[in-house]
Amino acid sequence: MTKADIVSKISDKSGIEKGDVLETVEAFMEVVKDALEQGDNVYLRGFGSFIIKTRAEKTGRNISKNTTIKIPSHNIPAFKPAKTFTEGVKKNVLVK
């Protein structure tokens, strides 16, 4: 599903113009991104949490030069679904 699909479905369900829905969806994504960039987690009860995870420093390999390199610790964005979200997906998704 793409952003356009999401906008279309929300527009159909709510009766709001697609342009207005698109603006709202993009504003939501911008607010979440800005919050994470500032170090704040975003909690949406019943849906999930957009959180910041810290990856530890580790040693990697540059295979083209056959050398080891140190990869510094860094933060990455992550999504942790709510329990009800996870249970709903487990029940309704067919195993392929």
C-alpha positions in Angstrom: 0.0 0.0 0.0 1.3 3.4 -0.9 0.7 6.9 0.5 -1.7 7.5 -2.4 -3.6 4.4 -1.5 -3.8 5.5 2.1 -5.0 9.0 1.1 -7.6 7.5 -1.2 -9.0 5.1 1.4 -9.2 7.8 4.1 -10.9 10.1 1.7 -13.5 7.4 0.7 -14.2 6.6 4.4 -14.4 10.1 5.7 -15.8 12.0 2.7 -13.0 14.6 3.0 -11.3 15.8 -0.2 -8.2 13.9 -1.2 -6.1 17.1 -1.2 -7.0 17.8 2.4 -6.3 14.2 3.4 -3.0 14.3 1.7 -2.0 17.5 3.5 -3.0 15.9 6.8 -1.1 12.7 6.2 2.0 14.6 5.1 1.7 16.9 8.2 1.4 13.8 10.4 4.6 12.2 8.9 6.5 15.5 9.3 5.5 15.9 13.0 6.6 12.3 13.7 9.9 12.8 11.8 10.6 16.1 13.6 9.8 14.6 17.0 12.2 11.7 16.4 14.9 14.0 15.1 14.6 16.0 18.4 14.9 12.8 20.5 11.3 12.4 21.4 9.4 9.1 21.0 5.8 9.2 19.6 3.2 7.0 21.3 -0.1 6.2 19.6 -2.3 4.1 21.9 -3.8 1.1 20.2 -1.6 1.5 17.2 2.1 1.6 18.2 5.1 3.7 19.0 7.7 5.4 16.8 10.8 5.1 18.9 14.5 5.8 18.7 16.8 2.8 19.1 20.5 3.1 19.7 22.8 0.7 17.8 25.9 -0.1 19.7 29.4 0.4 18.3 30.7 -2.6 16.4 33.5 -3.8 14.2 32.8 -4.3 10.6 34.8 -5.4 7.5 35.6 -3.5 4.4 35.8 -6.6 2.1 37.2 -4.7 -0.9 40.3 -3.6 1.1 40.2 -6.6 3.5 40.4 -4.3 6.6 38.4 -4.0 9.7 36.6 -0.7 10.4 34.9 0.6 13.5 31.2 1.5 13.1 30.3 4.1 15.7 27.1 3.8 17.8 24.2 5.6 16.2 20.5 6.1 16.6 17.9 4.7 14.2 14.1 5.2 14.0 12.0 2.2 14.7 8.3 1.3 15.0 7.0 -1.0 17.7 3.4 -2.0 17.1 0.9 -2.2 20.0 -0.2 -5.6 21.3 -3.7 -5.3 19.8 -2.2 -4.3 16.4 0.1 -7.4 16.5 -2.6 -9.7 17.5 -4.9 -8.5 14.8 -2.3 -9.0 12.1 -1.5 -12.5 13.4 -5.1 -13.5 13.2 -5.9 -12.0 9.8 -2.9 -12.5 7.6 -2.7 -15.7 5.6 0.7 -17.5 5.7 2.0 -17.7 2.1 
